[in-house]
Amino acid sequence: MTKPILLLNCGSSSIKYQLIDAESEQVRASGLVQRIGEPGSTVEHEVDGQEYERQQDFADHAEALRFLVELFAEVGPELDKVVAVGHRTVHGGTKFTRTTVIDDAVVETMRELSPLAPLHNPPGILGIEAARLVLPHVPHVGIFDTAFFTTLPPEAYTYALDTELAAAHGIRKYGFHGTSHSYVSKKVAEVLGRPYDSFNQIVAHLGNGASMSAIDHGVAVETSMGLTPLAGVVMGTRSGDVDPGLHAFLGRELGLSLDEIDALLNRKSGMLGLTGVTDFRDINKLINEGSERAQLGMDVYIHRLLSYVGSYIAILGGVDAFTFTAGVGENDAKVRALLVNRLEPLGFKLDEAANQVRSKEPRVISAPDSQVTVLVVPTNEELAMARETLAVLG
């Protein structure tokens, strides 16, 4: 008996989707709708290795989803047996600490939380409302990116601000990429053949967006992203941690508005600001060609990662496993080597040959005598979402 679950990740002008059979955990279809609400909307749909492309303008997410239902009916697999729709939702605040069945009250609470994630929650809500209209006869489930980090202790999530102000406006660390950190950390336990709650681990989700987590015997106790996904390590276009006084300086000295500063730090900073590009293949090429700018960018990137690893080891009181995941973490052997070799005094020892292996499978890349086991574990957020959706439905 199959249990197909449709998984949606809605942006302001896009819908990324997968249809996963929750029983076999096989991807039955996947695709992407782009430029919703703009001229030249496109759909890329893949099923059974066959790719289909369509061009049709969509005024909104509801139109796009209605078209997807028709496309599924035309080229397969049909959606009439779908048991649930799972929605990736970025910010659940303190209201949603676990995967939740969506009803009108949940949607309204998500609207109230939108000031905490103005770039992410509103389009997510649009997608939820559209999907509930198009597929009204199945349960819809919200999988919240922040839920995994609701176990952070108060000393980790509290900012040094006026406590009444912070409490009144929900100003605290929330953390993001929780679905990935949850999936990868549990997969590490499987790979090592150890109970999830029997060891300490650090997970480095290094992609265009990047975050790190410290997990103490199965409980997340620290993470690098904060109130928003801007905080933490250096990312593709996001600055990561900067002096908070930078905002006032940019406003006062350059006359930039808050929106302009926000755009600068989110879209024009990080590796793009440091090196001029975001793809690490391009960055490594520039370094090989002698670019001092690209080399400095890489040095800053590794330095920031080292700072977080060191602090997390101190918080955990020691670490047993360290895992790379996401686009850079899974594919860039040079970044892995630069970081792990700098950590050798703390018990990390890289197996250089294992580090060079390219694979989509989880693998250990540390030497047999390494005190800390270093792994590469490909993330699978969609599969984690399908599991969460099935679990909440009982």
C-alpha positions as CSV (number, residue, x, y, z in Angstrom):
1,M,0.0,0.0,0.0
2,T,1.5,3.3,-1.1
3,K,1.2,6.5,0.9
4,P,2.1,9.4,-1.4
5,I,2.8,12.7,0.3
6,L,3.1,16.0,-1.7
7,L,5.7,18.3,-0.3
8,L,5.7,22.0,-1.1
9,N,8.3,24.7,-0.5
10,C,6.8,28.0,-1.6
11,G,8.8,31.1,-2.2
12,S,7.4,34.5,-3.2
13,S,7.4,33.6,-6.9
14,S,8.2,29.9,-6.9
15,I,7.0,26.5,-5.8
16,K,9.5,23.6,-5.3
17,Y,7.8,20.3,-4.9
18,Q,8.3,16.6,-4.5
19,L,5.9,13.6,-4.4
20,I,7.3,11.0,-2.0
21,D,5.9,7.6,-1.2
22,A,6.2,7.6,2.6
23,E,6.1,3.8,2.7
24,S,9.0,3.1,0.3
25,E,10.5,6.6,0.7
26,Q,10.9,6.8,-3.0
27,V,10.6,10.1,-4.9
28,R,7.8,9.6,-7.4
29,A,8.0,13.1,-9.0
30,S,9.6,16.4,-8.4
31,G,9.7,19.8,-10.0
32,L,9.9,23.6,-9.8
33,V,7.5,26.4,-10.8
34,Q,9.2,29.8,-11.3
35,R,8.3,33.4,-12.0
36,I,4.8,33.1,-10.5
37,G,3.0,36.5,-10.9
38,E,5.5,37.5,-13.6
39,P,5.6,37.2,-17.3
40,G,7.2,34.0,-18.6
41,S,6.3,31.5,-15.8
42,T,7.9,28.1,-16.2
43,V,7.3,24.6,-14.9
44,E,9.9,21.8,-14.8
45,H,8.4,18.5,-13.9
46,E,10.3,15.1,-13.6
47,V,8.7,11.7,-13.2
48,D,10.3,8.3,-13.8
49,G,13.4,10.0,-15.2
50,Q,11.4,11.8,-17.9
51,E,11.5,15.6,-17.8
52,Y,8.6,17.8,-18.9
53,E,8.8,21.6,-19.4
54,R,5.8,23.9,-19.7
55,Q,5.5,27.7,-20.1
56,Q,2.4,29.4,-18.9
57,D,1.8,32.5,-17.0
58,F,0.4,32.2,-13.4
59,A,-1.1,35.2,-11.7
60,D,-0.7,33.6,-8.2
61,H,0.2,30.4,-6.4
62,A,-3.4,29.1,-6.6
63,E,-3.3,29.2,-10.4
64,A,0.1,27.5,-10.4
65,L,-1.1,24.7,-8.1
66,R,-4.2,24.1,-10.2
67,F,-2.0,23.8,-13.2
68,L,0.3,21.3,-11.3
69,V,-2.7,19.1,-10.4
70,E,-3.6,19.0,-14.1
71,L,0.0,18.3,-15.1
72,F,0.2,15.4,-12.6
73,A,-3.0,14.0,-14.1
74,E,-1.6,14.4,-17.6
75,V,1.9,12.9,-17.2
76,G,1.6,11.3,-13.8
77,P,1.6,10.2,-11.2
78,E,-2.0,11.3,-10.4
79,L,-2.6,13.0,-7.1
80,D,-5.9,11.3,-6.3
81,K,-4.2,8.9,-3.8
82,V,-2.2,11.6,-2.0
83,V,-2.7,11.2,1.8
84,A,-1.3,14.6,2.9
85,V,0.4,17.8,1.8
86,G,3.5,18.8,3.8
87,H,4.5,22.5,3.7
88,R,8.0,23.7,4.5
89,T,7.5,26.7,6.8
90,V,10.4,28.8,7.8
91,H,9.4,30.4,11.1
92,G,7.3,28.9,13.8
93,G,8.5,31.2,16.6
94,T,7.8,29.7,20.0
95,K,4.2,28.8,19.0
96,F,5.1,25.8,16.9
97,T,7.6,23.4,18.5
98,R,6.8,20.4,16.3
99,T,5.2,19.5,13.0
100,T,1.5,20.6,13.1
101,V,-1.7,19.9,11.2
102,I,-2.7,23.1,9.6
103,D,-6.1,24.7,10.2
104,D,-7.4,28.3,10.0
105,A,-6.1,29.0,13.5
106,V,-2.6,27.8,12.6
107,V,-2.6,30.0,9.4
108,E,-3.6,33.0,11.5
109,T,-0.8,32.4,14.0
110,M,1.6,32.1,11.2
111,R,0.5,35.5,10.0
112,E,1.2,36.9,13.4
113,L,4.7,35.5,13.2
114,S,5.4,37.0,9.8
115,P,7.3,40.1,11.2
116,L,10.0,37.6,12.4
117,A,10.4,36.2,8.8
118,P,9.0,38.8,6.4
119,L,10.8,37.3,3.4
120,H,9.7,33.7,4.1
121,N,6.5,33.3,6.0
122,P,4.2,35.4,3.8
123,P,4.9,33.4,0.6
124,G,4.7,30.2,2.6
125,I,1.2,31.2,3.8
126,L,0.2,32.0,0.2
127,G,1.2,28.5,-0.8
128,I,-0.6,26.9,2.1
129,E,-3.8,28.8,1.3
130,A,-3.6,28.0,-2.4
131,A,-2.9,24.3,-1.7
132,R,-5.8,24.0,0.7
133,L,-8.1,25.4,-2.0
134,V,-6.8,23.1,-4.7
135,L,-6.5,20.0,-2.5
136,P,-9.1,20.5,0.1
137,H,-9.9,16.8,1.0
138,V,-6.5,15.9,2.5
139,P,-4.8,17.1,5.6
140,H,-2.2,19.8,5.3
141,V,0.8,19.8,7.6
142,G,3.3,22.5,8.5
143,I,7.0,21.4,9.0
144,F,8.7,24.3,10.8
145,D,12.4,25.1,10.2
146,T,12.7,26.5,13.7
147,A,11.1,23.5,15.6
148,F,14.3,21.4,16.0
149,F,15.9,24.3,17.9
150,T,13.1,24.9,20.4
151,T,15.2,22.7,22.8
152,L,17.9,25.5,23.1
153,P,18.4,26.4,26.8
154,P,17.6,30.0,27.8
155,E,21.3,31.0,28.0
156,A,21.6,30.1,24.4
157,Y,18.6,31.7,22.9
158,T,18.5,34.9,25.1
159,Y,19.9,38.1,23.7
160,A,21.5,40.7,26.1
161,L,18.6,43.2,25.6
162,D,16.0,44.7,27.8
163,T,14.1,41.6,28.9
164,E,10.6,43.3,28.7
165,L,11.3,44.6,25.2
166,A,12.6,41.2,24.1
167,A,9.7,39.3,25.6
168,A,7.1,41.7,24.2
169,H,8.4,41.3,20.6
170,G,9.7,37.7,20.6
171,I,13.3,38.8,20.1
172,R,15.5,35.8,20.7
173,K,17.5,33.2,18.9
174,Y,15.3,30.7,16.9
175,G,17.7,29.0,14.5
176,F,16.9,27.7,11.0
177,H,17.7,24.7,8.7
178,G,16.2,22.6,11.6
179,T,14.8,20.0,9.2
180,S,18.2,19.4,7.8
181,H,20.0,19.3,11.1
182,S,17.5,16.9,12.5
183,Y,17.7,14.5,9.5
184,V,21.5,14.6,9.3
185,S,22.2,14.2,13.0
186,K,19.9,11.2,13.2
187,K,21.5,9.7,10.1
188,V,24.9,10.1,11.8
189,A,23.7,7.9,14.6
190,E,22.6,5.3,12.1
191,V,26.0,5.4,10.3
192,L,27.9,5.0,13.5
193,G,25.5,2.4,14.9
194,R,25.0,4.3,18.1
195,P,21.9,5.4,19.9
196,Y,21.0,9.0,19.0
197,D,21.2,10.1,22.7
198,S,24.5,8.5,23.4
199,F,27.0,11.0,22.0
200,N,27.8,14.7,21.3
201,Q,27.9,15.9,17.7
202,I,28.3,19.1,15.6
203,V,26.6,19.4,12.2
204,A,27.8,21.9,9.6
205,H,25.1,22.7,7.0
206,L,27.2,24.5,4.5
207,G,25.4,25.6,1.4
208,N,24.4,29.0,-0.1
209,G,22.7,29.4,3.3
210,A,24.9,28.0,6.1
211,S,24.4,27.1,9.7
212,M,25.9,25.0,12.4
213,S,24.4,23.1,15.4
214,A,25.6,21.6,18.6
215,I,23.7,18.5,19.7
216,D,24.2,17.2,23.2
217,H,23.1,13.5,23.4
218,G,20.3,14.0,21.0
219,V,19.2,17.5,22.1
220,A,20.0,20.7,20.1
221,V,21.7,23.1,22.6
222,E,23.2,25.7,20.2
223,T,23.0,26.9,16.6
224,S,24.5,29.7,14.6
225,M,21.5,31.4,13.0
226,G,19.5,33.7,15.3
227,L,16.3,35.8,15.2
228,T,16.7,35.6,11.4
229,P,18.7,33.4,9.0
230,L,21.2,36.3,8.6
231,A,23.3,35.5,11.7
232,G,26.2,33.1,12.1
233,V,28.8,31.8,9.7
234,V,29.6,33.4,6.3
235,M,27.2,32.3,3.6
236,G,26.8,32.7,-0.2
237,T,25.3,36.2,-0.2
238,R,24.6,36.7,3.6
239,S,27.2,38.4,5.8
240,G,26.7,36.2,8.9
241,D,27.8,37.8,12.1
242,V,28.7,41.5,12.0
243,D,29.0,44.3,14.6
244,P,25.3,45.4,15.3
245,G,26.7,48.9,15.2
246,L,27.2,48.5,11.4
247,H,23.6,49.2,10.8
248,A,23.8,52.6,12.5
249,F,27.1,53.4,10.8
250,L,25.7,52.6,7.3
251,G,22.6,54.6,8.0
252,R,24.5,57.6,9.4
253,E,27.5,57.7,7.1
254,L,26.1,56.5,3.8
255,G,22.5,57.5,4.3
256,L,21.2,53.9,3.6
257,S,17.7,53.0,4.6
258,L,16.9,50.0,6.8
259,D,15.6,48.2,3.7
260,E,18.8,49.0,1.8
261,I,21.0,47.8,4.7
262,D,18.9,44.6,5.0
263,A,19.3,43.9,1.3
264,L,23.1,44.6,1.4
265,L,23.7,42.1,4.3
266,N,21.3,39.5,2.9
267,R,21.9,39.6,-0.8
268,K,25.2,41.4,-1.6
269,S,27.5,40.2,1.2
270,G,29.0,36.9,2.3
271,M,31.2,35.1,-0.3
272,L,29.7,37.3,-3.0
273,G,30.8,40.5,-1.2
274,L,34.2,39.0,-0.3
275,T,35.1,37.3,-3.6
276,G,32.6,38.5,-6.3
277,V,31.2,35.0,-6.8
278,T,29.2,32.5,-4.7
279,D,30.0,29.2,-6.3
280,F,32.9,27.5,-4.5
281,R,34.1,26.0,-7.7
282,D,34.6,29.5,-9.1
283,I,36.2,30.6,-5.8
284,N,38.7,27.8,-5.9
285,K,39.5,28.6,-9.6
286,L,40.2,32.2,-8.7
287,I,42.4,31.1,-5.8
288,N,44.3,28.8,-8.2
289,E,44.8,31.7,-10.6
290,G,46.3,33.8,-7.8
291,S,43.4,36.0,-6.7
292,E,44.3,37.6,-3.3
293,R,40.6,38.7,-2.9
294,A,39.3,35.1,-3.4
295,Q,42.0,33.7,-1.0
296,L,41.0,36.2,1.7
297,G,37.4,35.3,1.2
298,M,38.2,31.6,1.8
299,D,40.4,32.5,4.8
300,V,37.5,34.5,6.4
301,Y,35.1,31.6,5.6
302,I,37.3,29.0,7.4
303,H,38.1,31.3,10.2
304,R,34.4,31.9,11.0
305,L,33.7,28.1,10.9
306,L,36.7,27.5,13.2
307,S,35.3,30.0,15.7
308,Y,32.0,28.2,15.9
309,V,33.4,24.7,16.1
310,G,35.7,25.8,19.0
311,S,32.9,27.4,20.9
312,Y,30.6,24.4,20.3
313,I,33.2,21.9,21.6
314,A,33.5,24.0,24.8
315,I,29.7,24.2,25.2
316,L,29.3,20.4,24.7
317,G,32.3,19.6,26.8
318,G,33.8,17.6,24.0
319,V,32.5,16.2,20.7
320,D,32.4,12.7,19.3
321,A,31.2,13.4,15.7
322,F,31.5,16.3,13.3
323,T,29.4,16.2,10.1
324,F,29.5,18.1,6.8
325,T,26.3,18.4,4.8
326,A,24.5,20.6,2.1
327,G,26.0,21.8,-1.2
328,V,29.5,23.0,-0.1
329,G,29.8,20.5,2.8
330,E,29.0,17.5,0.6
331,N,30.9,18.5,-2.5
332,D,33.9,20.7,-1.6
333,A,36.8,18.5,-0.4
334,K,39.1,21.5,-0.2
335,V,36.8,23.3,2.3
336,R,36.6,20.1,4.4
337,A,40.3,19.6,4.4
338,L,41.1,23.3,5.3
339,L,38.7,23.1,8.3
340,V,39.5,19.6,9.6
341,N,43.3,20.0,9.3
342,R,43.1,23.2,11.4
343,L,41.2,21.2,14.0
344,E,43.8,18.5,14.3
345,P,45.0,19.8,17.8
346,L,41.5,19.2,19.0
347,G,41.4,15.5,18.0
348,F,40.3,15.8,14.4
349,K,42.4,13.8,11.9
350,L,41.4,13.6,8.2
351,D,41.8,10.6,5.9
352,E,42.9,12.5,2.8
353,A,42.0,9.7,0.4
354,A,38.5,9.3,1.9
355,N,37.9,13.0,1.8
356,Q,38.5,13.0,-2.0
357,V,35.8,10.4,-2.7
358,R,32.7,11.8,-4.3
359,S,29.5,10.0,-3.4
360,K,25.9,10.6,-2.6
361,E,26.1,8.1,0.3
362,P,26.9,8.9,3.9
363,R,30.6,8.2,4.7
364,V,33.3,8.7,7.2
365,I,36.3,10.8,6.1
366,S,38.4,10.8,9.3
367,A,41.4,8.6,9.9
368,P,40.9,5.4,12.0
369,D,42.9,6.9,14.8
370,S,41.0,10.3,14.8
371,Q,39.5,11.0,18.2
372,V,36.6,12.8,16.5
373,T,34.7,10.9,13.8
374,V,34.3,13.2,10.8
375,L,31.5,12.4,8.3
376,V,29.9,13.6,5.1
377,V,26.1,13.0,5.2
378,P,24.0,14.2,2.3
379,T,21.0,16.0,3.6
380,N,17.5,15.1,2.5
381,E,15.0,17.7,3.8
382,E,12.2,16.5,1.6
383,L,12.4,12.9,3.0
384,A,12.6,14.3,6.5
385,M,9.4,16.4,5.8
386,A,7.7,13.3,4.5
387,R,8.6,11.3,7.6
388,E,7.4,14.2,9.9
389,T,4.1,14.5,8.0
390,L,3.4,10.8,8.2
391,A,4.3,10.8,11.9
392,V,2.0,13.6,12.8
393,L,-0.9,11.9,11.0
394,G,-0.3,8.8,13.1
